[in-house]
Amino acid sequence: MNGKNRKDIKAGLKVSIVLKKDQSSGKLTEGVVKDILTNSPTHPHGIKVRLESGKVGRVQAIHS
């Protein structure tokens, strides 16, 4: 699953996000979703979330 559909993302899921500062390099950060920040059902660059660590970025991958 990619992170473009809001319905696929729930609090407590382990995901990889790209932080704003890492968008040019594509470096991913792993963590657990705390809050979903995007209100729309889909987003072409990934749904924006806040991790439990406090970092904010767009979901690139969802880990099962």
C-alpha positions, 0 to 999 in steps of 0.5 A: 500500500502506498500512502495516498489514500486516507482510508488506508492510514490509521493511528498506530500504523508503522509507516515511512514518511518523507519530511519536508526537508528531505523531499529533495533527497527522498530520504525516508523516516520510519515511525508510528502514526499519531495523528492524520493531518490531511483532511481530503480522502486522497493526496497525490504526494501522500497523506500528511501525518504526525508520528509519535516522535512529533515529526510531520511528513507525507506517507510514502509506504505503509508497513504491515 
